[in-house]
Amino acid sequence: MITVIKRIILSCLLLNLGLAHAHHGWSEYDQTKTVKLTGTITQSGYEHPHGVIKLNADGKSWTIVLAPPFRMENRGLSKSDIANGSQVTVEGYINRSQPDELRAERITAGSKTVELR
């Protein structure tokens, strides 16, 4: 019985390590160069594990990866601040393999700038 419990615990640990590794793949983003985009939100997701918006900027549709909702809320960025049609400025790093995806370090919505990391 103890062996079965040990196997279950070990399986859970290994599964969590795999998910954590897959979830926090920030090395995919080029942190040597900060990019700043200003545009209009065409799609907004205030969801776990990270908020995501689609932003039309520089004649292109960008996928912007934000912080987890609890962090955005704690730092003063509400769901309504990033609603569809809102104008925002984001600064962050471009994904090395997906050049239309940016990991936002900060976002300016209206008159407030929120640090996301």
C-alpha positions, 0 to 999 in steps of 0.5 A: 500500500505504501508503495502505491501511495509513493508512486501516486505522489511521485507521479503528481510531483513529476506532472507538476514539474512538467506543467510548471516548466511548460507554463513558464517558458519565458526563455522563448522571449528575447529579453535583449530588446524591449518593444513598445506598441500602442494600439487598439484591443480587438480581443481581451482575455482576463483569465488564468494562467495569464491574461491575453489580449489581441492588439492592432498596432503598427499595421499588425495583429499582435498577441500580448501575454499579460500577467495572471488576473490576480496580479493585474487586479492587485496592481490596479488593472481591472478587466474593464481597463483592457476591454475590447476597443480600448487604446493601450500601450504595452512594453515587453519582449517578442517571442523568438519563434512567434514574432507576432507575440509579445510578453508584456512587462508593463501596460498603460491603459488610460492614465495609469501604467501598471507593472506586470512582472 
